[in-house]
Amino acid sequence: MSVKLRLSRGGAKKRPYYYIVVANSISPRDGRYIEQIGTFDPMLKKDSPDRVKLDVDRARHWLKVGAQPTDRVARFLDAAGLMKRTAPVNPDKAKPKKKAQERAAAAAEKAAKAAEAAG
């Protein structure tokens, strides 16, 4: 059984409120969970102390027994100092796509022709 630390959504429509839970990986997102270890309210300001509430002792326990946090929960744990999270690096995502490369090449060619004609 694979155990995950993840978010379970609560709250009303367009007013999200999340519980940080320990759940079996095959359980539904808002379904059965083993234990609730915190809350996350994205509607509050980022510097609000009530935005993320986390039971640090229980989170530490579940990490020791092998529970895997999702990316968002890993951010919270990193902020709490329980684990080190490295940001994903994908250099190909920042590169322009095929059509943008073609437009850039055409613009460079046009600029070269204009410089040649002027000079």
N, C-alpha and C positions, 0 to 999 in steps of 0.2 A: 504494500500500500504506500503510494507516494503522497506525502503531505506537503501542502503549500500554504504560505502566508499570502493572503490575497484580500482584495476588497470585495465587499458584498454591498450592493446598492440598496438604499432605503430612501425615504423621503417622497415628496409628491412630484408630480409632473413638472419638469423644468426647475425643480428645487432639489437637486441631488444631495444626499447625505450618505456617507459610506461607513461601514463597519470594517475594521481590520480584523480578519478572522483567520483561524487555522482550520483548514478544510482538506478533505480527501480530494485529490486532483480530479477525480471523475465525478464529484458532486456538482450539481448546477451552481451557477454563479450566486444566486440568491437563495440557494437551497440549504441542505443540512450542513452544519459545520461542527467542528469539535469544540472550539473555544473562541470566544471573542476577546481580543487583546487590546483593542483600541478603536478610535473613531477618527474620521476625517471629514471636515466640513468645507468643501471648496467654495462655498458662498461667502465665507469670511475673508477678510483681507489677509494677504500673505504674511504680514508681520504679527498677526493676532496669535496670542498664545493658545487660544482654544481651537485653532484650525486643525491641528493634529494632536490627539491625545493618545498616548501609547503606554501600556504596561511594560516597562523595560525589562523587568525580571522575567516575566512570562515569555516575552519575545526572545530574550537570551536563552531561556530553557529550550524553546522550540528550535532555535537555530543549532543548539548543541546536539539535539537528537536527530538533526538532519532535514528539517523542514526547509524547503526552497522558496524564497520570496519572489514575487513577481517584480517587474521592473519598478512600478510605482511604489510598492511597499519597500523595495530596496532603497529607494530615495529617502523614505522616511527613516529607515534604519540607519542609513548613512548620516543623516542629520542628527540622529540621536547618538551616534558614535558606536553603534553595535557592529557595524560591518563596513568594509570599504567597497564602494561602488565605483567602477570605472565607466566613463561615458563611452558609448559605442562609437567606433570610428569607421566611417564608410566614405573614403575619398571619392569613389565613383559617383556618389549621389550628388556631389557638388558640381560635377562637370556638366557643361551644357549638352543638351541632347542633339540628335542628328540634324534637325532642321535649323536649330540655333547656330550650330557649327557651320552649316552651309551659308546662312545669312552673314555670319561674321567673315567667312572667306570671301563672299561676294563683295562685301563692303570694303575689305582690305584691298581687293583687286581693283575696285573702282577708285579708291583713294590713290593707289599706285599709278593708275592711268592718268588721273588728274594731276598728280605731281610730275609725271613724265611730260605731259602736255604743257604744263606751266614752265618747266625748266628746260 
